[in-house]
Amino acid sequence: MDTLALLLHGFEVALTPTNIFWALIGSILGTAIGILPGIGPALTIALLLPVTVSVGPVSAFIMFAGVLYGAMYGGSTTSILINTPGEAGSMMTALEGNKMARAGRGAAALATAAIGSFIAGTLATIALTFAAPYVAELAFYFKPADYFALTILAFTSVAVVMGSSRVRGFIALFIGLAFGVMGIDNMTGQPRMTFGLADLLDGMELTVVLVSLFAVGEIIYVASRYNSKKDEIIAVKGSIWMTKSEWKRSFMPWIRGTVIGFPMGAIPGGGSEIPTMLSYTMEKKLSKHSEEFGKGAIEGVAGPEAANNAAAAGVLVPLLTLGLPTSATAAILLAAFQNFGLQPGPFLFTSNPELIWGLIASLYIGNVMLLVLNLPLIGVWVRLLLIPKPQLYAGILIFAMIGIWGVSGSVFDLFCMALIGLMGYVMRVYDFPIAPLLIGLILGPMTENQLRTALAAGQGNPAVLVETPLSIIFLSVSFLFLFVPFLLNRLRAVS
């Protein structure tokens, strides 16, 4: 069956009343959490994992996709109106968007952000639609050594790129790997790192770690830095319909942002911050109105917002085709797949096409929903910023505790939640990145399994790990990620 036929089947799945309802819920939740500072898609999906156990996987992932895309849309609102990015990918939008709002052009800034997000999200979803089947087809040729090398590439790239230092990145990664190997070893049947506790024989519960790090740790961090001073919310002024000049100045930045964001989201460690920064820098150099940058240039909003949304779609390519997360949110989505007993990868395209193509089709539907929700209802969304932060974060903490208790009914899991939450707080204070920990936790068991399988096939000879061209390429790129930044720093120091 060709791609278009599969996509049409996906629309049949996504357009059922139940799935449209879940797409709408996800879009509304995503927009809301994008607007509220300090809450992102990773935290929201982690909180929803315990309560979506009874929901079918198709509906659950359609909702998660709405949350992911909606956060990209909503994050621009706080960046523009209170100069506080609601989501990490919206940092660059604040530079020009808030200046536009202060100059009475807030409506135009919000419009170019919403329309740019829609155009970039749709174009990136088209790219995902046609690229994913080919990448999945290639993955059938991967051998255990190739998968092992690919996971090593994911570890090194995420640990080096994310965070303020490589040392912190690798410490976070090894903590995640330690969590990942807890429990009974599948090959030998021996308990590992259980410390004599029967509750750990099944390993560390993934949902507990995710909710603890993103909900408990984040809430303690925000509470420790709470300032009762209210943010200044700039009123939305100007026409929501952009002028002909604003359309003309925004169009190419939307296209360029999409071209930058989609591939950057797909590579390990790319995330949404790097493509938005690259897009902003490019627009500043290419713009005929470069003197407006720093004072409210519409190109500085259009380009980064497009790159932000395109990167969100790019993240789904390696996740769905290879089971490889390239960001914290992707790692949580992978955990969600595993929560439903599914493993993303090439076999998922053939074994569960309803899920994959229903999810991809829902991205098109969600983009339309988000455009309708964001442009006319901006006044409603802005009122979310009036919610007192103490009540908001206390509610999230209670929701997290109820979710964990509802899934396991275990006091031990609540105890682990408190301890890991405190660890998450310490990591935030000392700027340890969370993404390497999550990726180490989720990919660690897979890495170990592929390594053992490859070595068993090679009768214990480690040379089997570098016998295929793909494994050599992946390991070489990993080596470059590790040592090129160090060599560049040494060369700068010498010069």
C-alpha positions as CSV (number, residue, x, y, z in Angstrom):
1,M,0.0,0.0,0.0
2,D,1.5,3.4,-1.0
3,T,2.0,6.3,1.3
4,L,-1.1,8.3,0.2
5,A,-3.4,5.2,0.7
6,L,-1.9,4.7,4.1
7,L,-2.4,8.4,5.0
8,L,-6.0,8.2,3.8
9,H,-6.5,5.2,6.1
10,G,-4.9,7.3,8.9
11,F,-7.5,10.1,8.3
12,E,-10.3,7.5,8.6
13,V,-8.9,6.7,12.0
14,A,-8.2,10.2,13.1
15,L,-11.6,11.6,12.0
16,T,-13.7,9.3,14.2
17,P,-15.6,11.4,16.8
18,T,-13.6,9.9,19.7
19,N,-10.2,10.7,18.2
20,I,-11.3,14.2,17.1
21,F,-12.3,14.7,20.7
22,W,-8.9,13.6,22.0
23,A,-7.1,15.8,19.4
24,L,-9.2,18.8,20.6
25,I,-8.4,18.0,24.3
26,G,-4.6,17.7,23.4
27,S,-4.7,20.9,21.4
28,I,-6.4,22.9,24.2
29,L,-4.1,21.4,26.9
30,G,-1.0,22.0,24.7
31,T,-1.9,25.6,24.1
32,A,-2.6,26.1,27.8
33,I,0.7,24.6,29.1
34,G,2.6,26.5,26.4
35,I,1.2,29.7,27.7
36,L,1.8,29.0,31.4
37,P,5.5,29.7,32.1
38,G,7.5,26.8,33.6
39,I,5.2,24.0,32.3
40,G,6.2,22.3,29.0
41,P,5.0,19.4,26.9
42,A,7.4,17.0,28.6
43,L,5.9,17.7,32.0
44,T,2.3,17.5,30.7
45,I,2.8,14.2,28.8
46,A,4.5,12.7,31.9
47,L,1.6,13.7,34.1
48,L,-0.9,12.3,31.6
49,L,0.8,8.9,31.4
50,P,-0.8,7.4,34.5
51,V,-4.3,8.6,33.5
52,T,-4.2,7.4,29.9
53,V,-3.6,3.8,30.8
54,S,-7.3,3.1,30.3
55,V,-7.4,5.0,27.0
56,G,-6.5,3.2,23.8
57,P,-3.0,3.9,22.4
58,V,-4.3,5.5,19.2
59,S,-6.4,8.1,21.1
60,A,-3.7,8.6,23.7
61,F,-1.0,9.4,21.1
62,I,-3.4,11.6,19.1
63,M,-3.8,13.6,22.4
64,F,-0.1,13.6,23.1
65,A,0.6,14.9,19.5
66,G,-1.9,17.7,20.2
67,V,-0.1,18.6,23.4
68,L,3.3,18.6,21.6
69,Y,2.1,20.9,18.8
70,G,-0.1,23.0,21.0
71,A,2.8,23.9,23.3
72,M,4.7,25.2,20.3
73,Y,1.8,27.5,19.5
74,G,1.1,28.6,23.1
75,G,4.7,29.3,24.0
76,S,4.8,32.3,21.7
77,T,2.0,34.1,23.7
78,T,3.9,34.5,26.9
79,S,7.1,35.4,25.0
80,I,5.3,38.2,23.2
81,L,3.0,39.5,26.0
82,I,5.1,39.2,29.1
83,N,8.6,38.5,27.7
84,T,8.7,35.1,29.4
85,P,9.0,32.1,27.1
86,G,6.4,29.5,28.1
87,E,8.4,26.8,26.3
88,A,12.2,26.6,25.6
89,G,11.7,26.8,21.9
90,S,10.1,30.3,22.2
91,M,13.1,32.0,23.7
92,M,14.1,33.7,20.5
93,T,10.5,34.9,19.8
94,A,10.6,37.0,23.0
95,L,13.5,39.1,21.6
96,E,11.4,40.7,18.9
97,G,7.8,39.7,19.8
98,N,7.8,41.6,23.1
99,K,9.2,44.7,21.4
100,M,6.4,44.5,18.9
101,A,3.8,44.2,21.6
102,R,5.2,47.3,23.5
103,A,5.0,49.2,20.2
104,G,1.3,48.4,19.9
105,R,1.8,45.6,17.3
106,G,1.1,42.7,19.6
107,A,-1.7,41.4,17.5
108,A,0.5,41.2,14.4
109,A,3.2,39.4,16.4
110,L,0.7,36.8,17.7
111,A,-0.7,36.4,14.2
112,T,2.6,35.8,12.4
113,A,3.5,33.4,15.2
114,A,0.3,31.4,14.9
115,I,0.2,31.4,11.0
116,G,3.9,30.6,10.9
117,S,3.4,27.7,13.3
118,F,0.5,26.4,11.1
119,I,2.4,26.7,7.8
120,A,5.6,25.2,9.3
121,G,3.7,22.4,11.1
122,T,1.8,21.5,8.0
123,L,4.9,21.5,5.7
124,A,6.9,19.5,8.3
125,T,4.1,17.0,8.7
126,I,4.1,16.5,4.9
127,A,7.8,15.9,5.1
128,L,7.3,13.4,8.0
129,T,4.6,11.6,6.0
130,F,6.8,10.9,3.1
131,A,10.2,10.5,4.9
132,A,9.2,8.2,7.7
133,P,8.3,5.2,5.6
134,Y,11.6,5.3,3.8
135,V,13.6,5.7,7.0
136,A,11.6,2.8,8.5
137,E,12.4,0.7,5.4
138,L,16.1,1.3,5.8
139,A,15.9,0.3,9.5
140,F,15.0,-3.2,8.5
141,Y,18.6,-3.6,7.3
142,F,20.0,-2.6,10.7
143,K,21.9,-5.3,12.6
144,P,22.3,-5.5,16.4
145,A,25.8,-3.8,16.1
146,D,24.2,-0.9,14.1
147,Y,21.5,-0.4,16.7
148,F,24.1,-0.4,19.4
149,A,26.2,2.2,17.6
150,L,23.1,4.3,17.0
151,T,22.2,4.3,20.7
152,I,25.9,5.3,21.5
153,L,25.5,8.2,19.1
154,A,22.3,9.2,20.9
155,F,24.0,9.1,24.3
156,T,27.1,11.1,23.3
157,S,25.3,13.7,21.2
158,V,22.6,14.4,23.9
159,A,25.2,14.4,26.7
160,V,27.5,16.8,24.9
161,V,24.9,19.2,23.3
162,M,22.4,19.5,26.1
163,G,23.4,21.3,29.3
164,S,26.1,23.7,30.2
165,S,28.9,21.2,30.4
166,R,29.8,17.8,29.1
167,V,30.7,16.6,32.6
168,R,27.2,17.4,33.8
169,G,25.7,15.8,30.7
170,F,27.5,12.5,31.2
171,I,26.8,12.4,34.9
172,A,23.1,12.8,34.1
173,L,23.4,10.1,31.4
174,F,25.0,7.6,33.8
175,I,22.4,8.2,36.5
176,G,19.8,7.3,33.8
177,L,21.7,4.2,32.8
178,A,21.9,3.1,36.5
179,F,18.1,3.5,36.8
180,G,17.7,1.5,33.5
181,V,19.6,-1.6,34.7
182,M,17.8,-2.0,38.0
183,G,15.8,-5.2,38.4
184,I,16.3,-8.8,37.3
185,D,18.7,-9.4,34.4
186,N,16.8,-11.0,31.6
187,M,19.7,-13.2,30.5
188,T,21.0,-14.5,33.9
189,G,17.9,-14.1,36.1
190,Q,20.0,-12.4,38.7
191,P,18.8,-9.2,40.6
192,R,20.9,-6.1,39.9
193,M,21.1,-2.9,41.9
194,T,18.0,-3.8,43.9
195,F,19.7,-3.2,47.3
196,G,17.7,-6.2,48.7
197,L,14.3,-4.5,48.1
198,A,11.7,-6.7,46.5
199,D,9.9,-3.6,45.1
200,L,12.9,-3.0,42.8
201,L,13.0,-6.5,41.3
202,D,10.8,-5.3,38.4
203,G,13.1,-2.3,37.9
204,M,12.5,1.3,38.4
205,E,9.0,2.3,37.3
206,L,9.4,4.6,34.3
207,T,6.3,6.7,35.1
208,V,7.6,7.4,38.6
209,V,10.9,8.7,37.3
210,L,9.3,10.9,34.6
211,V,6.7,12.4,36.9
212,S,9.2,12.9,39.7
213,L,11.7,14.7,37.6
214,F,9.3,16.9,35.6
215,A,6.6,17.6,38.1
216,V,8.0,17.3,41.6
217,G,11.5,18.6,40.8
218,E,10.3,21.4,38.7
219,I,7.7,22.5,41.3
220,I,10.2,22.6,44.1
221,Y,12.5,24.6,41.9
222,V,9.8,27.1,40.9
223,A,8.6,27.4,44.6
224,S,12.2,28.1,45.8
225,R,12.4,31.0,43.4
226,Y,8.8,32.3,43.7
227,N,8.4,36.0,43.4
228,S,5.0,37.4,44.5
229,K,5.5,40.3,42.1
230,K,3.0,40.0,39.2
231,D,4.1,39.9,35.6
232,E,3.3,42.9,33.5
233,I,0.9,41.6,30.8
234,I,0.8,43.8,27.7
235,A,-2.6,44.3,26.2
236,V,-3.1,42.9,22.7
237,K,-3.3,45.9,20.4
238,G,-3.7,46.3,16.7
239,S,-5.6,44.3,14.1
240,I,-5.3,40.5,14.2
241,W,-5.2,40.5,10.4
242,M,-1.7,41.2,9.2
243,T,-1.1,43.9,6.6
244,K,0.1,43.1,3.1
245,S,3.6,44.3,4.0
246,E,3.7,42.1,7.1
247,W,2.6,39.1,5.0
248,K,5.3,39.8,2.5
249,R,8.0,40.1,5.2
250,S,6.8,37.0,7.1
251,F,6.4,34.5,4.2
252,M,10.0,33.6,3.4
253,P,11.0,33.5,7.1
254,W,8.2,30.9,7.6
255,I,9.7,28.8,4.7
256,R,13.3,29.2,5.8
257,G,12.4,28.4,9.4
258,T,10.7,25.2,8.3
259,V,13.7,24.1,6.3
260,I,16.0,24.7,9.2
261,G,13.7,23.3,11.9
262,F,12.7,19.9,10.5
263,P,16.1,18.3,9.9
264,M,17.5,19.9,13.2
265,G,14.7,18.3,15.1
266,A,15.4,14.9,13.6
267,I,19.1,14.8,14.6
268,P,20.1,13.7,18.2
269,G,20.6,16.7,20.4
270,G,19.0,19.1,17.9
271,G,16.0,20.0,20.0
272,S,14.0,23.2,19.3
273,E,16.4,25.8,20.8
274,I,19.2,25.4,18.3
275,P,17.0,25.7,15.1
276,T,15.2,28.8,16.5
277,M,18.5,30.5,17.3
278,L,19.8,29.6,13.8
279,S,16.6,30.9,12.2
280,Y,16.8,34.2,14.1
281,T,20.4,34.7,13.2
282,M,19.7,34.0,9.5
283,E,16.7,36.4,9.4
284,K,18.8,39.1,11.0
285,K,21.4,38.7,8.2
286,L,19.0,38.3,5.3
287,S,16.4,41.0,6.3
288,K,16.1,44.2,4.3
289,H,15.0,45.8,7.6
290,S,17.9,44.7,9.8
291,E,17.9,48.0,11.6
292,E,14.5,46.9,13.2
293,F,16.0,43.9,14.9
294,G,16.1,44.6,18.6
295,K,13.3,47.0,18.2
296,G,10.5,44.7,17.0
297,A,11.2,43.1,13.6
298,I,8.4,40.8,12.5
299,E,10.9,38.5,10.7
300,G,12.5,37.8,14.1
301,V,9.1,36.3,15.2
302,A,8.1,34.6,12.0
303,G,11.3,32.6,11.4
304,P,11.9,31.2,14.9
305,E,8.3,30.3,15.4
306,A,8.3,28.3,12.1
307,A,11.6,26.6,13.1
308,N,10.1,25.7,16.5
309,N,7.1,23.9,15.1
310,A,9.0,22.2,12.3
311,A,11.5,20.8,14.8
312,A,8.5,19.3,16.7
313,A,7.6,17.3,13.6
314,G,11.3,16.4,12.9
315,V,11.6,14.9,16.4
316,L,9.0,12.3,15.4
317,V,11.0,10.9,12.4
318,P,13.7,9.1,14.4
319,L,11.3,8.3,17.2
320,L,8.7,6.5,15.1
321,T,11.1,4.9,12.6
322,L,14.0,3.9,14.8
323,G,12.7,4.2,18.4
324,L,15.4,6.9,18.9
325,P,14.4,9.9,21.1
326,T,16.3,13.2,20.3
327,S,14.8,15.4,23.0
328,A,13.3,15.1,26.5
329,T,9.8,15.3,25.1
330,A,10.6,12.5,22.6
331,A,12.1,10.4,25.4
332,I,8.8,10.7,27.3
333,L,6.8,9.8,24.1
334,L,9.0,6.7,23.8
335,A,8.2,5.9,27.4
336,A,4.5,6.3,26.6
337,F,4.9,3.8,23.7
338,Q,6.5,1.3,26.1
339,N,3.8,2.0,28.7
340,F,1.3,0.5,26.1
341,G,3.6,-2.4,25.4
342,L,4.8,-1.0,22.0
343,Q,8.3,-0.4,20.6
344,P,8.6,2.3,18.0
345,G,10.6,1.2,14.9
346,P,10.2,-0.2,11.5
347,F,8.0,-3.2,12.7
348,L,5.5,-0.8,14.2
349,F,4.7,0.5,10.7
350,T,3.7,-3.0,9.6
351,S,2.3,-4.4,12.9
352,N,0.3,-1.3,13.9
353,P,-0.3,1.0,10.9
354,E,-3.6,2.2,12.4
355,L,-1.6,3.9,15.3
356,I,1.2,5.3,13.1
357,W,-0.9,6.7,10.3
358,G,-3.7,7.8,12.6
359,L,-1.1,9.7,14.6
360,I,0.4,11.3,11.5
361,A,-3.1,12.2,10.1
362,S,-4.0,13.8,13.4
363,L,-1.1,16.2,13.1
364,Y,-2.8,17.8,10.0
365,I,-6.1,18.0,11.9
366,G,-4.4,19.3,15.0
367,N,-2.7,22.1,13.1
368,V,-6.0,23.4,11.8
369,M,-7.6,23.1,15.3
370,L,-4.7,25.1,16.8
371,L,-4.9,27.9,14.2
372,V,-8.6,28.2,15.0
373,L,-8.0,28.1,18.7
374,N,-5.1,30.5,18.8
375,L,-6.1,33.4,16.5
376,P,-9.7,34.3,17.5
377,L,-9.4,33.2,21.2
378,I,-6.2,34.9,22.2
379,G,-8.0,37.0,24.8
380,V,-9.2,33.9,26.5
381,W,-5.7,32.3,26.6
382,V,-4.2,35.5,28.0
383,R,-6.4,35.2,31.1
384,L,-4.6,31.9,32.0
385,L,-1.7,34.1,32.9
386,L,-3.8,35.5,35.8
387,I,-3.9,32.1,37.6
388,P,-1.9,32.5,40.9
389,K,1.3,30.4,40.6
390,P,1.1,28.8,44.1
391,Q,-2.3,27.3,43.5
392,L,-1.3,26.2,40.0
393,Y,1.8,24.3,41.0
394,A,0.2,22.9,44.1
395,G,-2.6,21.5,41.9
396,I,0.0,19.9,39.5
397,L,1.8,18.3,42.5
398,I,-1.5,16.8,43.8
399,F,-2.4,15.6,40.3
400,A,1.0,13.9,40.0
401,M,0.7,12.1,43.4
402,I,-2.8,10.9,42.6
403,G,-1.6,9.7,39.1
404,I,1.3,7.6,40.6
405,W,-0.9,6.2,43.3
406,G,-3.6,5.3,40.8
407,V,-1.2,3.4,38.6
408,S,0.6,1.3,41.2
409,G,-1.1,1.8,44.6
410,S,2.4,1.5,46.1
411,V,3.7,3.5,49.0
412,F,7.2,2.6,47.8
413,D,6.6,4.4,44.5
414,L,5.4,7.5,46.3
415,F,8.6,7.3,48.5
416,C,10.7,7.0,45.3
417,M,8.8,9.9,43.8
418,A,9.8,12.2,46.7
419,L,13.5,11.1,46.5
420,I,13.8,11.4,42.7
421,G,11.9,14.7,42.9
422,L,14.5,16.1,45.3
423,M,17.2,14.8,43.0
424,G,15.5,16.6,40.1
425,Y,15.5,19.8,42.1
426,V,19.2,19.5,42.8
427,M,19.8,18.9,39.1
428,R,17.9,22.0,38.1
429,V,19.7,24.1,40.7
430,Y,23.2,23.0,39.5
431,D,22.2,23.0,35.8
432,F,22.3,19.3,35.1
433,P,20.3,18.5,32.0
434,I,17.3,16.2,32.4
435,A,17.3,14.8,28.8
436,P,20.4,12.7,29.0
437,L,19.0,11.0,32.2
438,L,15.8,10.2,30.5
439,I,17.5,8.9,27.3
440,G,19.9,6.8,29.4
441,L,17.0,5.3,31.4
442,I,14.9,4.5,28.3
443,L,17.6,3.4,25.9
444,G,19.9,1.8,28.4
445,P,18.2,-1.7,28.4
446,M,17.9,-1.6,24.6
447,T,21.6,-0.8,24.3
448,E,22.6,-3.6,26.6
449,N,20.4,-6.1,24.7
450,Q,21.7,-5.1,21.3
451,L,25.3,-5.3,22.6
452,R,24.8,-8.7,24.0
453,T,23.1,-10.0,20.9
454,A,25.9,-8.6,18.7
455,L,28.6,-10.1,20.8
456,A,26.8,-13.5,21.0
457,A,26.6,-13.5,17.2
458,G,30.3,-12.7,17.0
459,Q,31.2,-15.4,19.6
460,G,32.5,-12.7,22.0
461,N,34.7,-10.9,19.5
462,P,34.3,-7.1,20.0
463,A,35.4,-6.6,16.4
464,V,31.8,-7.5,15.4
465,L,30.8,-4.0,16.6
466,V,32.7,-2.4,13.8
467,E,32.0,-4.8,11.0
468,T,29.2,-3.0,9.2
469,P,29.5,0.4,7.4
470,L,26.6,1.8,9.4
471,S,28.1,0.9,12.8
472,I,31.4,2.5,11.8
473,I,29.7,5.7,10.7
474,F,27.6,6.0,13.9
475,L,30.6,5.3,16.1
476,S,32.8,7.7,14.2
477,V,30.2,10.5,14.5
478,S,29.9,9.7,18.3
479,F,33.7,10.0,18.5
480,L,33.5,13.4,16.8
481,F,30.8,14.6,19.2
482,L,33.1,13.7,22.1
483,F,36.4,15.1,21.0
484,V,35.8,17.8,18.3
485,P,34.5,20.4,20.9
486,F,37.5,19.7,23.1
487,L,39.9,20.1,20.2
488,L,38.3,23.3,19.1
489,N,38.6,24.7,22.7
490,R,42.2,23.8,22.8
491,L,42.8,25.5,19.4
492,R,41.1,28.7,20.6
493,A,43.2,28.7,23.8
494,V,46.4,28.3,21.7
495,S,45.5,31.1,19.3
